[in-house]
């Protein structure tokens, strides 16, 4: 497997990984924010 073959695979993987990470992080942040709000109101 040459480096020329690796670059498209890497950019494709990165293009799939970054949005997935962004979604997971935003879900965790939103979930943490919701828990903080629930604790604040109770």
mmCIF entry with sequence, helices, sheets and N, C-alpha, C, O atoms, coordinates in Angstrom:
data_MODEL
# 
_entry.id   MODEL 
# 
_entity.id                         1 
_entity.type                       polymer 
_entity.pdbx_number_of_molecules   1 
# 
_entity_poly.entity_id                      1 
_entity_poly.type                           'polypeptide(L)' 
_entity_poly.nstd_linkage                   no 
_entity_poly.nstd_monomer                   no 
_entity_poly.pdbx_seq_one_letter_code       
;(UNK)(UNK)(UNK)(UNK)(UNK)(UNK)(UNK)(UNK)(UNK)(UNK)(UNK)(UNK)(UNK)(UNK)(UNK)(UNK)
(UNK)(UNK)(UNK)(UNK)(UNK)(UNK)(UNK)(UNK)(UNK)(UNK)(UNK)(UNK)(UNK)(UNK)(UNK)(UNK)
(UNK)(UNK)(UNK)(UNK)(UNK)(UNK)(UNK)(UNK)(UNK)(UNK)
;
_entity_poly.pdbx_seq_one_letter_code_can   XXXXXXXXXXXXXXXXXXXXXXXXXXXXXXXXXXXXXXXXXX 
_entity_poly.pdbx_strand_id                 A 
# 
loop_
_entity_poly_seq.entity_id 
_entity_poly_seq.num 
_entity_poly_seq.mon_id 
_entity_poly_seq.hetero 
1 1  UNK n 
1 2  UNK n 
1 3  UNK n 
1 4  UNK n 
1 5  UNK n 
1 6  UNK n 
1 7  UNK n 
1 8  UNK n 
1 9  UNK n 
1 10 UNK n 
1 11 UNK n 
1 12 UNK n 
1 13 UNK n 
1 14 UNK n 
1 15 UNK n 
1 16 UNK n 
1 17 UNK n 
1 18 UNK n 
1 19 UNK n 
1 20 UNK n 
1 21 UNK n 
1 22 UNK n 
1 23 UNK n 
1 24 UNK n 
1 25 UNK n 
1 26 UNK n 
1 27 UNK n 
1 28 UNK n 
1 29 UNK n 
1 30 UNK n 
1 31 UNK n 
1 32 UNK n 
1 33 UNK n 
1 34 UNK n 
1 35 UNK n 
1 36 UNK n 
1 37 UNK n 
1 38 UNK n 
1 39 UNK n 
1 40 UNK n 
1 41 UNK n 
1 42 UNK n 
# 
_struct_asym.id          A 
_struct_asym.entity_id   1 
# 
_struct_conf.conf_type_id            HELX_P 
_struct_conf.id                      HELX_P1 
_struct_conf.pdbx_PDB_helix_id       AA1 
_struct_conf.beg_label_comp_id       UNK 
_struct_conf.beg_label_asym_id       A 
_struct_conf.beg_label_seq_id        3 
_struct_conf.pdbx_beg_PDB_ins_code   ? 
_struct_conf.end_label_comp_id       UNK 
_struct_conf.end_label_asym_id       A 
_struct_conf.end_label_seq_id        41 
_struct_conf.pdbx_end_PDB_ins_code   ? 
_struct_conf.beg_auth_comp_id        UNK 
_struct_conf.beg_auth_asym_id        A 
_struct_conf.beg_auth_seq_id         3 
_struct_conf.end_auth_comp_id        UNK 
_struct_conf.end_auth_asym_id        A 
_struct_conf.end_auth_seq_id         41 
_struct_conf.pdbx_PDB_helix_class    1 
_struct_conf.details                 ? 
_struct_conf.pdbx_PDB_helix_length   39 
# 
_struct_conf_type.id          HELX_P 
_struct_conf_type.criteria    ? 
_struct_conf_type.reference   ? 
# 
loop_
_atom_site.group_PDB 
_atom_site.id 
_atom_site.type_symbol 
_atom_site.label_atom_id 
_atom_site.label_alt_id 
_atom_site.label_comp_id 
_atom_site.label_asym_id 
_atom_site.label_entity_id 
_atom_site.label_seq_id 
_atom_site.pdbx_PDB_ins_code 
_atom_site.Cartn_x 
_atom_site.Cartn_y 
_atom_site.Cartn_z 
_atom_site.occupancy 
_atom_site.B_iso_or_equiv 
_atom_site.pdbx_formal_charge 
_atom_site.auth_seq_id 
_atom_site.auth_comp_id 
_atom_site.auth_asym_id 
_atom_site.auth_atom_id 
_atom_site.pdbx_PDB_model_num 
ATOM 1   N N  . UNK A 1 1  ? 0.854   -1.198 0.000  1.00 0.00 ? 1  UNK A N  1 
ATOM 2   C CA . UNK A 1 1  ? 0.000   0.000  0.000  1.00 0.00 ? 1  UNK A CA 1 
ATOM 3   C C  . UNK A 1 1  ? 0.888   1.246  0.000  1.00 0.00 ? 1  UNK A C  1 
ATOM 4   O O  . UNK A 1 1  ? 1.611   1.509  0.961  1.00 0.00 ? 1  UNK A O  1 
ATOM 5   N N  . UNK A 1 2  ? 0.821   1.991  -1.075 1.00 0.00 ? 2  UNK A N  1 
ATOM 6   C CA . UNK A 1 2  ? 1.674   3.177  -1.189 1.00 0.00 ? 2  UNK A CA 1 
ATOM 7   C C  . UNK A 1 2  ? 1.048   4.367  -0.489 1.00 0.00 ? 2  UNK A C  1 
ATOM 8   O O  . UNK A 1 2  ? -0.137  4.353  -0.156 1.00 0.00 ? 2  UNK A O  1 
ATOM 9   N N  . UNK A 1 3  ? 1.851   5.397  -0.269 1.00 0.00 ? 3  UNK A N  1 
ATOM 10  C CA . UNK A 1 3  ? 1.357   6.597  0.412  1.00 0.00 ? 3  UNK A CA 1 
ATOM 11  C C  . UNK A 1 3  ? 0.291   7.290  -0.440 1.00 0.00 ? 3  UNK A C  1 
ATOM 12  O O  . UNK A 1 3  ? -0.592  7.964  0.090  1.00 0.00 ? 3  UNK A O  1 
ATOM 13  N N  . UNK A 1 4  ? 0.378   7.119  -1.768 1.00 0.00 ? 4  UNK A N  1 
ATOM 14  C CA . UNK A 1 4  ? -0.611  7.733  -2.660 1.00 0.00 ? 4  UNK A CA 1 
ATOM 15  C C  . UNK A 1 4  ? -1.987  7.102  -2.439 1.00 0.00 ? 4  UNK A C  1 
ATOM 16  O O  . UNK A 1 4  ? -3.005  7.789  -2.518 1.00 0.00 ? 4  UNK A O  1 
ATOM 17  N N  . UNK A 1 5  ? -2.016  5.808  -2.163 1.00 0.00 ? 5  UNK A N  1 
ATOM 18  C CA . UNK A 1 5  ? -3.279  5.122  -1.883 1.00 0.00 ? 5  UNK A CA 1 
ATOM 19  C C  . UNK A 1 5  ? -3.791  5.467  -0.489 1.00 0.00 ? 5  UNK A C  1 
ATOM 20  O O  . UNK A 1 5  ? -4.994  5.430  -0.231 1.00 0.00 ? 5  UNK A O  1 
ATOM 21  N N  . UNK A 1 6  ? -2.872  5.801  0.397  1.00 0.00 ? 6  UNK A N  1 
ATOM 22  C CA . UNK A 1 6  ? -3.232  6.049  1.791  1.00 0.00 ? 6  UNK A CA 1 
ATOM 23  C C  . UNK A 1 6  ? -3.921  7.394  1.965  1.00 0.00 ? 6  UNK A C  1 
ATOM 24  O O  . UNK A 1 6  ? -4.802  7.531  2.815  1.00 0.00 ? 6  UNK A O  1 
ATOM 25  N N  . UNK A 1 7  ? -3.534  8.386  1.174  1.00 0.00 ? 7  UNK A N  1 
ATOM 26  C CA . UNK A 1 7  ? -4.070  9.747  1.351  1.00 0.00 ? 7  UNK A CA 1 
ATOM 27  C C  . UNK A 1 7  ? -5.588  9.810  1.158  1.00 0.00 ? 7  UNK A C  1 
ATOM 28  O O  . UNK A 1 7  ? -6.268  10.373 2.015  1.00 0.00 ? 7  UNK A O  1 
ATOM 29  N N  . UNK A 1 8  ? -6.155  9.257  0.069  1.00 0.00 ? 8  UNK A N  1 
ATOM 30  C CA . UNK A 1 8  ? -7.625  9.300  -0.075 1.00 0.00 ? 8  UNK A CA 1 
ATOM 31  C C  . UNK A 1 8  ? -8.342  8.552  1.045  1.00 0.00 ? 8  UNK A C  1 
ATOM 32  O O  . UNK A 1 8  ? -9.385  8.996  1.525  1.00 0.00 ? 8  UNK A O  1 
ATOM 33  N N  . UNK A 1 9  ? -7.784  7.421  1.458  1.00 0.00 ? 9  UNK A N  1 
ATOM 34  C CA . UNK A 1 9  ? -8.376  6.651  2.551  1.00 0.00 ? 9  UNK A CA 1 
ATOM 35  C C  . UNK A 1 9  ? -8.375  7.470  3.837  1.00 0.00 ? 9  UNK A C  1 
ATOM 36  O O  . UNK A 1 9  ? -9.354  7.477  4.583  1.00 0.00 ? 9  UNK A O  1 
ATOM 37  N N  . UNK A 1 10 ? -7.265  8.158  4.084  1.00 0.00 ? 10 UNK A N  1 
ATOM 38  C CA . UNK A 1 10 ? -7.120  8.943  5.306  1.00 0.00 ? 10 UNK A CA 1 
ATOM 39  C C  . UNK A 1 10 ? -8.086  10.119 5.301  1.00 0.00 ? 10 UNK A C  1 
ATOM 40  O O  . UNK A 1 10 ? -8.758  10.374 6.301  1.00 0.00 ? 10 UNK A O  1 
ATOM 41  N N  . UNK A 1 11 ? -8.163  10.840 4.178  1.00 0.00 ? 11 UNK A N  1 
ATOM 42  C CA . UNK A 1 11 ? -9.058  12.000 4.106  1.00 0.00 ? 11 UNK A CA 1 
ATOM 43  C C  . UNK A 1 11 ? -10.512 11.552 4.175  1.00 0.00 ? 11 UNK A C  1 
ATOM 44  O O  . UNK A 1 11 ? -11.346 12.246 4.756  1.00 0.00 ? 11 UNK A O  1 
ATOM 45  N N  . UNK A 1 12 ? -10.824 10.400 3.591  1.00 0.00 ? 12 UNK A N  1 
ATOM 46  C CA . UNK A 1 12 ? -12.183 9.863  3.650  1.00 0.00 ? 12 UNK A CA 1 
ATOM 47  C C  . UNK A 1 12 ? -12.522 9.476  5.085  1.00 0.00 ? 12 UNK A C  1 
ATOM 48  O O  . UNK A 1 12 ? -13.615 9.769  5.569  1.00 0.00 ? 12 UNK A O  1 
ATOM 49  N N  . UNK A 1 13 ? -11.590 8.820  5.761  1.00 0.00 ? 13 UNK A N  1 
ATOM 50  C CA . UNK A 1 13 ? -11.796 8.434  7.156  1.00 0.00 ? 13 UNK A CA 1 
ATOM 51  C C  . UNK A 1 13 ? -11.936 9.656  8.044  1.00 0.00 ? 13 UNK A C  1 
ATOM 52  O O  . UNK A 1 13 ? -12.765 9.679  8.953  1.00 0.00 ? 13 UNK A O  1 
ATOM 53  N N  . UNK A 1 14 ? -11.124 10.673 7.781  1.00 0.00 ? 14 UNK A N  1 
ATOM 54  C CA . UNK A 1 14 ? -11.175 11.900 8.572  1.00 0.00 ? 14 UNK A CA 1 
ATOM 55  C C  . UNK A 1 14 ? -12.502 12.615 8.327  1.00 0.00 ? 14 UNK A C  1 
ATOM 56  O O  . UNK A 1 14 ? -13.100 13.159 9.256  1.00 0.00 ? 14 UNK A O  1 
ATOM 57  N N  . UNK A 1 15 ? -12.959 12.613 7.076  1.00 0.00 ? 15 UNK A N  1 
ATOM 58  C CA . UNK A 1 15 ? -14.225 13.251 6.732  1.00 0.00 ? 15 UNK A CA 1 
ATOM 59  C C  . UNK A 1 15 ? -15.408 12.562 7.398  1.00 0.00 ? 15 UNK A C  1 
ATOM 60  O O  . UNK A 1 15 ? -16.442 13.186 7.634  1.00 0.00 ? 15 UNK A O  1 
ATOM 61  N N  . UNK A 1 16 ? -15.255 11.267 7.702  1.00 0.00 ? 16 UNK A N  1 
ATOM 62  C CA . UNK A 1 16 ? -16.318 10.519 8.387  1.00 0.00 ? 16 UNK A CA 1 
ATOM 63  C C  . UNK A 1 16 ? -16.168 10.640 9.892  1.00 0.00 ? 16 UNK A C  1 
ATOM 64  O O  . UNK A 1 16 ? -17.157 10.663 10.625 1.00 0.00 ? 16 UNK A O  1 
ATOM 65  N N  . UNK A 1 17 ? -14.919 10.717 10.353 1.00 0.00 ? 17 UNK A N  1 
ATOM 66  C CA . UNK A 1 17 ? -14.653 10.698 11.790 1.00 0.00 ? 17 UNK A CA 1 
ATOM 67  C C  . UNK A 1 17 ? -14.976 12.034 12.447 1.00 0.00 ? 17 UNK A C  1 
ATOM 68  O O  . UNK A 1 17 ? -15.557 12.066 13.532 1.00 0.00 ? 17 UNK A O  1 
ATOM 69  N N  . UNK A 1 18 ? -14.607 13.132 11.801 1.00 0.00 ? 18 UNK A N  1 
ATOM 70  C CA . UNK A 1 18 ? -14.797 14.455 12.412 1.00 0.00 ? 18 UNK A CA 1 
ATOM 71  C C  . UNK A 1 18 ? -16.262 14.778 12.697 1.00 0.00 ? 18 UNK A C  1 
ATOM 72  O O  . UNK A 1 18 ? -16.566 15.199 13.813 1.00 0.00 ? 18 UNK A O  1 
ATOM 73  N N  . UNK A 1 19 ? -17.189 14.603 11.746 1.00 0.00 ? 19 UNK A N  1 
ATOM 74  C CA . UNK A 1 19 ? -18.604 14.874 12.061 1.00 0.00 ? 19 UNK A CA 1 
ATOM 75  C C  . UNK A 1 19 ? -19.132 13.953 13.156 1.00 0.00 ? 19 UNK A C  1 
ATOM 76  O O  . UNK A 1 19 ? -19.925 14.377 13.997 1.00 0.00 ? 19 UNK A O  1 
ATOM 77  N N  . UNK A 1 20 ? -18.695 12.695 13.149 1.00 0.00 ? 20 UNK A N  1 
ATOM 78  C CA . UNK A 1 20 ? -19.129 11.753 14.180 1.00 0.00 ? 20 UNK A CA 1 
ATOM 79  C C  . UNK A 1 20 ? -18.656 12.209 15.552 1.00 0.00 ? 20 UNK A C  1 
ATOM 80  O O  . UNK A 1 20 ? -19.415 12.179 16.520 1.00 0.00 ? 20 UNK A O  1 
ATOM 81  N N  . UNK A 1 21 ? -17.391 12.635 15.631 1.00 0.00 ? 21 UNK A N  1 
ATOM 82  C CA . UNK A 1 21 ? -16.856 13.143 16.896 1.00 0.00 ? 21 UNK A CA 1 
ATOM 83  C C  . UNK A 1 21 ? -17.604 14.392 17.324 1.00 0.00 ? 21 UNK A C  1 
ATOM 84  O O  . UNK A 1 21 ? -17.917 14.559 18.502 1.00 0.00 ? 21 UNK A O  1 
ATOM 85  N N  . UNK A 1 22 ? -17.892 15.269 16.372 1.00 0.00 ? 22 UNK A N  1 
ATOM 86  C CA . UNK A 1 22 ? -18.603 16.509 16.691 1.00 0.00 ? 22 UNK A CA 1 
ATOM 87  C C  . UNK A 1 22 ? -19.986 16.199 17.254 1.00 0.00 ? 22 UNK A C  1 
ATOM 88  O O  . UNK A 1 22 ? -20.427 16.839 18.209 1.00 0.00 ? 22 UNK A O  1 
ATOM 89  N N  . UNK A 1 23 ? -20.674 15.217 16.664 1.00 0.00 ? 23 UNK A N  1 
ATOM 90  C CA . UNK A 1 23 ? -22.011 14.829 17.134 1.00 0.00 ? 23 UNK A CA 1 
ATOM 91  C C  . UNK A 1 23 ? -21.921 14.244 18.540 1.00 0.00 ? 23 UNK A C  1 
ATOM 92  O O  . UNK A 1 23 ? -22.717 14.591 19.411 1.00 0.00 ? 23 UNK A O  1 
ATOM 93  N N  . UNK A 1 24 ? -20.950 13.356 18.760 1.00 0.00 ? 24 UNK A N  1 
ATOM 94  C CA . UNK A 1 24 ? -20.794 12.733 20.082 1.00 0.00 ? 24 UNK A CA 1 
ATOM 95  C C  . UNK A 1 24 ? -20.489 13.788 21.133 1.00 0.00 ? 24 UNK A C  1 
ATOM 96  O O  . UNK A 1 24 ? -21.081 13.783 22.212 1.00 0.00 ? 24 UNK A O  1 
ATOM 97  N N  . UNK A 1 25 ? -19.560 14.700 20.818 1.00 0.00 ? 25 UNK A N  1 
ATOM 98  C CA . UNK A 1 25 ? -19.178 15.745 21.775 1.00 0.00 ? 25 UNK A CA 1 
ATOM 99  C C  . UNK A 1 25 ? -20.372 16.640 22.082 1.00 0.00 ? 25 UNK A C  1 
ATOM 100 O O  . UNK A 1 25 ? -20.620 16.964 23.243 1.00 0.00 ? 25 UNK A O  1 
ATOM 101 N N  . UNK A 1 26 ? -21.114 17.042 21.052 1.00 0.00 ? 26 UNK A N  1 
ATOM 102 C CA . UNK A 1 26 ? -22.268 17.919 21.272 1.00 0.00 ? 26 UNK A CA 1 
ATOM 103 C C  . UNK A 1 26 ? -23.337 17.203 22.093 1.00 0.00 ? 26 UNK A C  1 
ATOM 104 O O  . UNK A 1 26 ? -23.990 17.825 22.930 1.00 0.00 ? 26 UNK A O  1 
ATOM 105 N N  . UNK A 1 27 ? -23.523 15.898 21.862 1.00 0.00 ? 27 UNK A N  1 
ATOM 106 C CA . UNK A 1 27 ? -24.503 15.136 22.645 1.00 0.00 ? 27 UNK A CA 1 
ATOM 107 C C  . UNK A 1 27 ? -24.080 15.071 24.106 1.00 0.00 ? 27 UNK A C  1 
ATOM 108 O O  . UNK A 1 27 ? -24.907 15.226 25.005 1.00 0.00 ? 27 UNK A O  1 
ATOM 109 N N  . UNK A 1 28 ? -22.785 14.842 24.341 1.00 0.00 ? 28 UNK A N  1 
ATOM 110 C CA . UNK A 1 28 ? -22.282 14.773 25.718 1.00 0.00 ? 28 UNK A CA 1 
ATOM 111 C C  . UNK A 1 28 ? -22.435 16.129 26.399 1.00 0.00 ? 28 UNK A C  1 
ATOM 112 O O  . UNK A 1 28 ? -22.859 16.207 27.552 1.00 0.00 ? 28 UNK A O  1 
ATOM 113 N N  . UNK A 1 29 ? -22.089 17.194 25.682 1.00 0.00 ? 29 UNK A N  1 
ATOM 114 C CA . UNK A 1 29 ? -22.188 18.547 26.254 1.00 0.00 ? 29 UNK A CA 1 
ATOM 115 C C  . UNK A 1 29 ? -23.646 18.887 26.550 1.00 0.00 ? 29 UNK A C  1 
ATOM 116 O O  . UNK A 1 29 ? -23.960 19.412 27.619 1.00 0.00 ? 29 UNK A O  1 
ATOM 117 N N  . UNK A 1 30 ? -24.538 18.587 25.600 1.00 0.00 ? 30 UNK A N  1 
ATOM 118 C CA . UNK A 1 30 ? -25.960 18.877 25.804 1.00 0.00 ? 30 UNK A CA 1 
ATOM 119 C C  . UNK A 1 30 ? -26.512 18.037 26.944 1.00 0.00 ? 30 UNK A C  1 
ATOM 120 O O  . UNK A 1 30 ? -27.304 18.526 27.749 1.00 0.00 ? 30 UNK A O  1 
ATOM 121 N N  . UNK A 1 31 ? -26.101 16.781 27.017 1.00 0.00 ? 31 UNK A N  1 
ATOM 122 C CA . UNK A 1 31 ? -26.565 15.893 28.081 1.00 0.00 ? 31 UNK A CA 1 
ATOM 123 C C  . UNK A 1 31 ? -26.096 16.418 29.432 1.00 0.00 ? 31 UNK A C  1 
ATOM 124 O O  . UNK A 1 31 ? -26.861 16.426 30.396 1.00 0.00 ? 31 UNK A O  1 
ATOM 125 N N  . UNK A 1 32 ? -24.847 16.856 29.504 1.00 0.00 ? 32 UNK A N  1 
ATOM 126 C CA . UNK A 1 32 ? -24.322 17.423 30.738 1.00 0.00 ? 32 UNK A CA 1 
ATOM 127 C C  . UNK A 1 32 ? -25.056 18.701 31.109 1.00 0.00 ? 32 UNK A C  1 
ATOM 128 O O  . UNK A 1 32 ? -25.332 18.941 32.284 1.00 0.00 ? 32 UNK A O  1 
ATOM 129 N N  . UNK A 1 33 ? -25.375 19.527 30.108 1.00 0.00 ? 33 UNK A N  1 
ATOM 130 C CA . UNK A 1 33 ? -26.110 20.763 30.360 1.00 0.00 ? 33 UNK A CA 1 
ATOM 131 C C  . UNK A 1 33 ? -27.512 20.477 30.863 1.00 0.00 ? 33 UNK A C  1 
ATOM 132 O O  . UNK A 1 33 ? -28.002 21.168 31.757 1.00 0.00 ? 33 UNK A O  1 
ATOM 133 N N  . UNK A 1 34 ? -28.169 19.458 30.296 1.00 0.00 ? 34 UNK A N  1 
ATOM 134 C CA . UNK A 1 34 ? -29.514 19.096 30.741 1.00 0.00 ? 34 UNK A CA 1 
ATOM 135 C C  . UNK A 1 34 ? -29.491 18.600 32.178 1.00 0.00 ? 34 UNK A C  1 
ATOM 136 O O  . UNK A 1 34 ? -30.370 18.942 32.969 1.00 0.00 ? 34 UNK A O  1 
ATOM 137 N N  . UNK A 1 35 ? -28.500 17.801 32.516 1.00 0.00 ? 35 UNK A N  1 
ATOM 138 C CA . UNK A 1 35 ? -28.390 17.287 33.885 1.00 0.00 ? 35 UNK A CA 1 
ATOM 139 C C  . UNK A 1 35 ? -28.176 18.436 34.861 1.00 0.00 ? 35 UNK A C  1 
ATOM 140 O O  . UNK A 1 35 ? -28.752 18.443 35.949 1.00 0.00 ? 35 UNK A O  1 
ATOM 141 N N  . UNK A 1 36 ? -27.356 19.403 34.480 1.00 0.00 ? 36 UNK A N  1 
ATOM 142 C CA . UNK A 1 36 ? -27.090 20.556 35.347 1.00 0.00 ? 36 UNK A CA 1 
ATOM 143 C C  . UNK A 1 36 ? -28.372 21.356 35.554 1.00 0.00 ? 36 UNK A C  1 
ATOM 144 O O  . UNK A 1 36 ? -28.643 21.819 36.662 1.00 0.00 ? 36 UNK A O  1 
ATOM 145 N N  . UNK A 1 37 ? -29.161 21.520 34.494 1.00 0.00 ? 37 UNK A N  1 
ATOM 146 C CA . UNK A 1 37 ? -30.420 22.261 34.602 1.00 0.00 ? 37 UNK A CA 1 
ATOM 147 C C  . UNK A 1 37 ? -31.400 21.512 35.495 1.00 0.00 ? 37 UNK A C  1 
ATOM 148 O O  . UNK A 1 37 ? -32.079 22.123 36.320 1.00 0.00 ? 37 UNK A O  1 
ATOM 149 N N  . UNK A 1 38 ? -31.480 20.196 35.338 1.00 0.00 ? 38 UNK A N  1 
ATOM 150 C CA . UNK A 1 38 ? -32.404 19.391 36.145 1.00 0.00 ? 38 UNK A CA 1 
ATOM 151 C C  . UNK A 1 38 ? -32.021 19.495 37.621 1.00 0.00 ? 38 UNK A C  1 
ATOM 152 O O  . UNK A 1 38 ? -32.892 19.650 38.477 1.00 0.00 ? 38 UNK A O  1 
ATOM 153 N N  . UNK A 1 39 ? -30.730 19.412 37.922 1.00 0.00 ? 39 UNK A N  1 
ATOM 154 C CA . UNK A 1 39 ? -30.277 19.518 39.314 1.00 0.00 ? 39 UNK A CA 1 
ATOM 155 C C  . UNK A 1 39 ? -30.576 20.909 39.864 1.00 0.00 ? 39 UNK A C  1 
ATOM 156 O O  . UNK A 1 39 ? -30.895 21.065 41.043 1.00 0.00 ? 39 UNK A O  1 
ATOM 157 N N  . UNK A 1 40 ? -30.472 21.912 39.005 1.00 0.00 ? 40 UNK A N  1 
ATOM 158 C CA . UNK A 1 40 ? -30.701 23.290 39.439 1.00 0.00 ? 40 UNK A CA 1 
ATOM 159 C C  . UNK A 1 40 ? -32.172 23.497 39.804 1.00 0.00 ? 40 UNK A C  1 
ATOM 160 O O  . UNK A 1 40 ? -32.483 24.192 40.771 1.00 0.00 ? 40 UNK A O  1 
ATOM 161 N N  . UNK A 1 41 ? -33.070 22.894 39.031 1.00 0.00 ? 41 UNK A N  1 
ATOM 162 C CA . UNK A 1 41 ? -34.504 23.104 39.257 1.00 0.00 ? 41 UNK A CA 1 
ATOM 163 C C  . UNK A 1 41 ? -35.041 22.263 40.408 1.00 0.00 ? 41 UNK A C  1 
ATOM 164 O O  . UNK A 1 41 ? -36.007 22.652 41.063 1.00 0.00 ? 41 UNK A O  1 
ATOM 165 N N  . UNK A 1 42 ? -34.416 21.107 40.659 1.00 0.00 ? 42 UNK A N  1 
ATOM 166 C CA . UNK A 1 42 ? -34.943 20.217 41.694 1.00 0.00 ? 42 UNK A CA 1 
ATOM 167 C C  . UNK A 1 42 ? -34.586 20.705 43.096 1.00 0.00 ? 42 UNK A C  1 
ATOM 168 O O  . UNK A 1 42 ? -34.954 20.070 44.083 1.00 0.00 ? 42 UNK A O  1 
# 
